[in-house]
Amino acid sequence: MKVPFVDLSIQYNSIKNEIETVLEQVFTSCTFIRGKQTQVFEKHFAKLHGVKHAIAVGNGTDALFLSLKSIGLEKGDEVITTASSWISSSETISHAGGIPVFVDVNEHNLIDVEKIEDAITENTKAILPVHLYGRSCNLSAIKKICETYHLFLIEDCAQAVLAEHNGRKVGTYGNYGAFSFYPSKNLGAYGDAGCIITNNDEYAESVRRLANHGAISKHDHLIEGFNSRIDELQAGILTVKLKHLVHWTEKRINLAKQYTLSLKNIPQINIPHEPLEHMGHVYHLYVIETEKRDDLKQYLEEKGISTSIHYPSALPFLDAYSVHKYKSSCFPLAWKKQKKVLSLPLFPELKEEQVNYVCAQIKEFFK
Ligand SMILES: *Cc1c(COP(=O)(O)O)cnc(C)c1O
């Protein structure tokens, strides 16, 4: 049996007609940027989150960058983020003029809330937590810290659309929630796209302006900006896919439950803890941990099962940050986890038989 890590073609085939209809509409309209499809998508995405504003942008990295840019970082300003993420979470802090300050992770590979206060200095301006793998961070605790120290909260929701903390969606706790619609994300475009959500009129206007050369309406360039807009094709595609997102997310959660049930008694591996609430984890990735990670990965590959690693190096230990000479002892959990994490195949259309096969092969490996 072959089990791909992710297969986007099955989903495409299931919505082919809807996609073709919307593409046809865009081509007929011949409006490719800043048109009706974008407006409709933004309206739906804002409504889904119960927020006033959604601003669709070029990609998830830009959603973070423009949010950070809009808080007006000055030289020496620091932004606290997690040691374990995709580099977008920290590179955007630097590009916006700030200094990324890394905090070690907890058992879930999410920013360790207990360690945030130690990282706060008089230069700290914001906290940027990442809902890694689709699991919500402890947002109520993080928000409380932000309120106590008067810090901005910018949530990296790239992997966690629809995830909830205390019954409230991620992205709605922060001053800004940043989303990615990279094709393999839970809500994936057929190209690059991203979105920022906010309840604040001023922040919304600011990021909208920055994303469009400093202008809201034509030629109204109050400031210099950037070019980061969703295109009409992606906006149309995302509106189609948004209708199916809850259903696809339920499927991810059910497949994750199946993995958990089958793998929980293998002493050599750690599996993700069940979240406290149903939508506490939307399983963008199902990540196990084992000391035998590399051998297991290769064994599964030989059995036709593709896996992946998120991520082989925690952020402080990337070459990009080597000038800081971060010590492993400063981020002990992130250091340990980078050698143990393994992401198993997971996408809504994955079949139960395939999950059973993957689990059987993992059991066989450890026998
Ligand atoms: C995918 C991702 C991003 C960046 O999104 P792009 O759309 O690829 O720019 C940012 N943060 C995290 C955690 C991601 O997984």
PDBQT file of the ligand as one rigid body, heavy atoms in Angstrom, charges set to zero:
ROOT
HETATM    1  C1  LIG A 401       2.969  28.274   6.481  1.00  0.00    +0.000 C 
HETATM    2  C2  LIG A 401       3.384  29.048   7.652  1.00  0.00    +0.000 A 
HETATM    3  C3  LIG A 401       3.659  30.433   7.589  1.00  0.00    +0.000 A 
HETATM    4  C4  LIG A 401       3.820  31.175   6.311  1.00  0.00    +0.000 C 
HETATM    5  O1  LIG A 401       2.825  31.090   5.391  1.00  0.00    +0.000 OA
HETATM    6  P1  LIG A 401       3.128  31.290   3.840  1.00  0.00    +0.000 P 
HETATM    7  O2  LIG A 401       1.751  31.443   3.281  1.00  0.00    +0.000 OA
HETATM    8  O3  LIG A 401       3.839  30.081   3.349  1.00  0.00    +0.000 OA
HETATM    9  O4  LIG A 401       3.931  32.517   3.680  1.00  0.00    +0.000 OA
HETATM   10  C5  LIG A 401       3.902  31.118   8.768  1.00  0.00    +0.000 A 
HETATM   11  N1  LIG A 401       3.920  30.492   9.946  1.00  0.00    +0.000 NA
HETATM   12  C6  LIG A 401       3.698  29.165  10.062  1.00  0.00    +0.000 A 
HETATM   13  C7  LIG A 401       3.712  28.533  11.408  1.00  0.00    +0.000 C 
HETATM   14  C8  LIG A 401       3.435  28.402   8.923  1.00  0.00    +0.000 A 
HETATM   15  O5  LIG A 401       3.225  27.089   9.038  1.00  0.00    +0.000 OA
ENDROOT
TORSDOF 0
